[in-house]
Amino acid sequence: MTQFTMFEAAPTEAKKYSAKIEAPIYEPKKPAPDVRTLCNAGKTAALIREIDESALPEPEKAFLRAAAHRHSVFNYERCADYYAHATPEMQRLMERSALVIIDFNAAIENGFVRLCEDIKTQFMEEYQNENDRPTES
């Protein structure tokens, strides 16, 4: 069995990090893909059909429909290609949805960068003892 380390404990000695961030330059590899190919929502649609056919009250159905969208799978390479050919309004909304990250500072302002640190903190709290951490099989 191979041990898997998702996060390591923070080192006791402070490290110096550079504030200089260089984003990679993305060059579209192909013409704009059809917008319908950017996301696979097959499982989402199946769940929503099942929810709609259920006898649950509408507030519960609405909640489950919102949760069903978590199963949509985005093709970020196609999203980037689409973004490169999109209108300014579509580009702005794709940035706001974090489908592409063009401006690192805007990503911080919108809370997308903080998410990683929150996940690490929660993981470290749950698995304080290294022996309790999940292992890769």
Phi and psi in degrees as GROMACS dihedral restraints (atoms count N, CA, C in turn):
[ dihedral_restraints ]
;  ai    aj    ak    al  type     phi  dphi    fc
    3     4     5     6     1   -94.9    20    10
    4     5     6     7     1   132.1    20    10
    6     7     8     9     1   -77.7    20    10
    7     8     9    10     1   138.1    20    10
    9    10    11    12     1  -113.5    20    10
   10    11    12    13     1   126.5    20    10
   12    13    14    15     1  -114.1    20    10
   13    14    15    16     1   111.4    20    10
   15    16    17    18     1   -79.6    20    10
   16    17    18    19     1   -47.1    20    10
   18    19    20    21     1  -136.5    20    10
   19    20    21    22     1   143.1    20    10
   21    22    23    24     1  -102.1    20    10
   22    23    24    25     1   153.3    20    10
   24    25    26    27     1   -62.0    20    10
   25    26    27    28     1   148.1    20    10
   27    28    29    30     1   -63.9    20    10
   28    29    30    31     1   135.5    20    10
   30    31    32    33     1   -66.3    20    10
   31    32    33    34     1   150.6    20    10
   33    34    35    36     1   -73.6    20    10
   34    35    36    37     1   -30.4    20    10
   36    37    38    39     1   -90.4    20    10
   37    38    39    40     1   129.1    20    10
   39    40    41    42     1   -65.4    20    10
   40    41    42    43     1   137.3    20    10
   42    43    44    45     1  -101.9    20    10
   43    44    45    46     1   152.8    20    10
   45    46    47    48     1   -98.5    20    10
   46    47    48    49     1   126.5    20    10
   48    49    50    51     1  -112.3    20    10
   49    50    51    52     1   149.4    20    10
   51    52    53    54     1   -84.0    20    10
   52    53    54    55     1   138.6    20    10
   54    55    56    57     1   -83.8    20    10
   55    56    57    58     1    -6.8    20    10
   57    58    59    60     1   -77.2    20    10
   58    59    60    61     1   119.7    20    10
   60    61    62    63     1  -119.2    20    10
   61    62    63    64     1   122.9    20    10
   63    64    65    66     1  -112.8    20    10
   64    65    66    67     1   111.7    20    10
   66    67    68    69     1   -76.5    20    10
   67    68    69    70     1   143.5    20    10
   69    70    71    72     1   -66.1    20    10
   70    71    72    73     1   147.3    20    10
   72    73    74    75     1   -87.0    20    10
   73    74    75    76     1   122.9    20    10
   75    76    77    78     1  -100.0    20    10
   76    77    78    79     1   128.2    20    10
   78    79    80    81     1  -111.8    20    10
   79    80    81    82     1   119.5    20    10
   81    82    83    84     1   -56.9    20    10
   82    83    84    85     1   134.9    20    10
   84    85    86    87     1   -92.7    20    10
   85    86    87    88     1   -15.0    20    10
   87    88    89    90     1  -153.4    20    10
   88    89    90    91     1   172.8    20    10
   90    91    92    93     1   -64.1    20    10
   91    92    93    94     1   166.7    20    10
   93    94    95    96     1   -56.6    20    10
   94    95    96    97     1   126.6    20    10
   96    97    98    99     1   -73.2    20    10
   97    98    99   100     1   160.8    20    10
   99   100   101   102     1   -64.2    20    10
  100   101   102   103     1   133.5    20    10
  102   103   104   105     1   -57.0    20    10
  103   104   105   106     1   -28.1    20    10
  105   106   107   108     1   -70.4    20    10
  106   107   108   109     1   -11.3    20    10
  108   109   110   111     1   -98.4    20    10
  109   110   111   112     1     3.0    20    10
  111   112   113   114     1   -78.9    20    10
  112   113   114   115     1   -20.5    20    10
  114   115   116   117     1  -144.0    20    10
  115   116   117   118     1   136.1    20    10
  117   118   119   120     1   -99.5    20    10
  118   119   120   121     1   108.3    20    10
  120   121   122   123     1  -110.7    20    10
  121   122   123   124     1    23.7    20    10
  123   124   125   126     1   -58.7    20    10
  124   125   126   127     1   -48.7    20    10
  126   127   128   129     1   -66.8    20    10
  127   128   129   130     1   -37.4    20    10
  129   130   131   132     1   -59.7    20    10
  130   131   132   133     1   -49.1    20    10
  132   133   134   135     1   -61.5    20    10
  133   134   135   136     1   -41.2    20    10
  135   136   137   138     1   -63.6    20    10
  136   137   138   139     1   -42.6    20    10
  138   139   140   141     1   -64.7    20    10
  139   140   141   142     1   -42.1    20    10
  141   142   143   144     1   -64.2    20    10
  142   143   144   145     1   -39.5    20    10
  144   145   146   147     1   -59.9    20    10
  145   146   147   148     1   -45.0    20    10
  147   148   149   150     1   -63.6    20    10
  148   149   150   151     1   -40.6    20    10
  150   151   152   153     1   -63.7    20    10
  151   152   153   154     1   -47.0    20    10
  153   154   155   156     1   -61.8    20    10
  154   155   156   157     1   -33.1    20    10
  156   157   158   159     1   -81.5    20    10
  157   158   159   160     1    -9.6    20    10
  159   160   161   162     1   -75.0    20    10
  160   161   162   163     1   166.7    20    10
  162   163   164   165     1   -95.1    20    10
  163   164   165   166     1    13.7    20    10
  165   166   167   168     1   -67.0    20    10
  166   167   168   169     1   154.2    20    10
  168   169   170   171     1   -67.3    20    10
  169   170   171   172     1   153.8    20    10
  171   172   173   174     1   -55.7    20    10
  172   173   174   175     1   -41.8    20    10
  174   175   176   177     1   -59.1    20    10
  175   176   177   178     1   -37.9    20    10
  177   178   179   180     1   -70.1    20    10
  178   179   180   181     1   -40.0    20    10
  180   181   182   183     1   -60.7    20    10
  181   182   183   184     1   -43.6    20    10
  183   184   185   186     1   -60.7    20    10
  184   185   186   187     1   -42.6    20    10
  186   187   188   189     1   -61.5    20    10
  187   188   189   190     1   -47.3    20    10
  189   190   191   192     1   -68.1    20    10
  190   191   192   193     1   -33.3    20    10
  192   193   194   195     1   -62.9    20    10
  193   194   195   196     1   -43.7    20    10
  195   196   197   198     1   -61.5    20    10
  196   197   198   199     1   -42.8    20    10
  198   199   200   201     1   -67.0    20    10
  199   200   201   202     1   -31.4    20    10
  201   202   203   204     1   -61.7    20    10
  202   203   204   205     1   -28.3    20    10
  204   205   206   207     1   -66.9    20    10
  205   206   207   208     1   -14.6    20    10
  207   208   209   210     1   -65.2    20    10
  208   209   210   211     1   -17.5    20    10
  210   211   212   213     1   -90.6    20    10
  211   212   213   214     1    -0.8    20    10
  213   214   215   216     1   -71.0    20    10
  214   215   216   217     1   138.7    20    10
  216   217   218   219     1  -115.0    20    10
  217   218   219   220     1   121.4    20    10
  219   220   221   222     1   -95.7    20    10
  220   221   222   223     1   139.4    20    10
  222   223   224   225     1   -97.8    20    10
  223   224   225   226     1    98.8    20    10
  225   226   227   228     1   -70.8    20    10
  226   227   228   229     1   -25.5    20    10
  228   229   230   231     1   -66.8    20    10
  229   230   231   232     1   -44.4    20    10
  231   232   233   234     1   -66.5    20    10
  232   233   234   235     1   -37.2    20    10
  234   235   236   237     1   -59.5    20    10
  235   236   237   238     1   -42.9    20    10
  237   238   239   240     1   -64.3    20    10
  238   239   240   241     1   -41.5    20    10
  240   241   242   243     1   -63.6    20    10
  241   242   243   244     1   -41.8    20    10
  243   244   245   246     1   -64.6    20    10
  244   245   246   247     1   -44.3    20    10
  246   247   248   249     1   -55.1    20    10
  247   248   249   250     1   -41.6    20    10
  249   250   251   252     1   -62.2    20    10
  250   251   252   253     1   -22.7    20    10
  252   253   254   255     1  -110.4    20    10
  253   254   255   256     1     0.0    20    10
  255   256   257   258     1   -79.8    20    10
  256   257   258   259     1   164.0    20    10
  258   259   260   261     1   -69.3    20    10
  259   260   261   262     1   158.7    20    10
  261   262   263   264     1   -56.6    20    10
  262   263   264   265     1   -37.2    20    10
  264   265   266   267     1   -64.8    20    10
  265   266   267   268     1   -44.4    20    10
  267   268   269   270     1   -64.6    20    10
  268   269   270   271     1   -41.3    20    10
  270   271   272   273     1   -59.6    20    10
  271   272   273   274     1   -45.4    20    10
  273   274   275   276     1   -60.3    20    10
  274   275   276   277     1   -43.7    20    10
  276   277   278   279     1   -71.6    20    10
  277   278   279   280     1   -33.1    20    10
  279   280   281   282     1   -65.6    20    10
  280   281   282   283     1   -38.3    20    10
  282   283   284   285     1   -64.8    20    10
  283   284   285   286     1   -43.5    20    10
  285   286   287   288     1   -63.7    20    10
  286   287   288   289     1   -29.1    20    10
  288   289   290   291     1   -89.2    20    10
  289   290   291   292     1     2.1    20    10
  291   292   293   294     1    59.8    20    10
  292   293   294   295     1    30.1    20    10
  294   295   296   297     1   -74.0    20    10
  295   296   297   298     1   -28.3    20    10
  297   298   299   300     1  -138.1    20    10
  298   299   300   301     1   149.3    20    10
  300   301   302   303     1  -120.2    20    10
  301   302   303   304     1   107.8    20    10
  303   304   305   306     1   -98.2    20    10
  304   305   306   307     1   -40.3    20    10
  306   307   308   309     1  -116.4    20    10
  307   308   309   310     1   108.5    20    10
  309   310   311   312     1   -58.7    20    10
  310   311   312   313     1   -40.7    20    10
  312   313   314   315     1   -63.7    20    10
  313   314   315   316     1   -38.8    20    10
  315   316   317   318     1   -65.8    20    10
  316   317   318   319     1   -36.8    20    10
  318   319   320   321     1   -62.9    20    10
  319   320   321   322     1   -38.7    20    10
  321   322   323   324     1   -65.5    20    10
  322   323   324   325     1   -46.6    20    10
  324   325   326   327     1   -59.1    20    10
  325   326   327   328     1   -37.1    20    10
  327   328   329   330     1   -83.1    20    10
  328   329   330   331     1    -0.9    20    10
  330   331   332   333     1    86.1    20    10
  331   332   333   334     1     6.9    20    10
  333   334   335   336     1   -75.8    20    10
  334   335   336   337     1   -34.5    20    10
  336   337   338   339     1   -75.7    20    10
  337   338   339   340     1   -34.1    20    10
  339   340   341   342     1   -64.4    20    10
  340   341   342   343     1   -27.5    20    10
  342   343   344   345     1   -54.6    20    10
  343   344   345   346     1   -43.2    20    10
  345   346   347   348     1   -60.1    20    10
  346   347   348   349     1   -44.4    20    10
  348   349   350   351     1   -64.9    20    10
  349   350   351   352     1   -38.7    20    10
  351   352   353   354     1   -62.6    20    10
  352   353   354   355     1   -41.9    20    10
  354   355   356   357     1   -64.3    20    10
  355   356   357   358     1   -43.0    20    10
  357   358   359   360     1   -61.8    20    10
  358   359   360   361     1   -44.8    20    10
  360   361   362   363     1   -60.4    20    10
  361   362   363   364     1   -46.3    20    10
  363   364   365   366     1   -63.2    20    10
  364   365   366   367     1   -42.2    20    10
  366   367   368   369     1   -60.1    20    10
  367   368   369   370     1   -46.8    20    10
  369   370   371   372     1   -65.3    20    10
  370   371   372   373     1   -34.4    20    10
  372   373   374   375     1   -68.1    20    10
  373   374   375   376     1   -42.0    20    10
  375   376   377   378     1   -72.4    20    10
  376   377   378   379     1   -32.3    20    10
  378   379   380   381     1  -121.7    20    10
  379   380   381   382     1    56.1    20    10
  381   382   383   384     1   -60.5    20    10
  382   383   384   385     1   -36.8    20    10
  384   385   386   387     1   -89.2    20    10
  385   386   387   388     1   120.4    20    10
  387   388   389   390     1   -55.8    20    10
  388   389   390   391     1   -30.6    20    10
  390   391   392   393     1   -69.0    20    10
  391   392   393   394     1   -19.2    20    10
  393   394   395   396     1   -89.5    20    10
  394   395   396   397     1    -8.7    20    10
  396   397   398   399     1   -70.1    20    10
  397   398   399   400     1   146.6    20    10
  399   400   401   402     1   -60.6    20    10
  400   401   402   403     1   148.4    20    10
  402   403   404   405     1  -117.7    20    10
  403   404   405   406     1   151.5    20    10
  405   406   407   408     1   -81.6    20    10
  406   407   408   409     1   133.7    20    10
